[in-house]
């Protein structure tokens, strides 16, 4: 499981140490789960705030390049 954290400006980050402040959600490391969970609409709902699409795209690139 990977922890995602949102800030107040609509950015979403991978929270590696699990201690970052802000609203968070968890996403499994499976490729199918990543593909489904990394949509702007699903992140908006899970993080209870609007998330910028460019931030999601950067996170998607980061997660797909990172070893499990």
Buried (B, 14 or more C-beta within 10 A) or exposed (E): EBBBBBBEEBBBBBBEEEEBEBBBBEBEEEEEEBEEBBBBEBBBEBBEBEBBEEBBEBBBEEBEEEEE
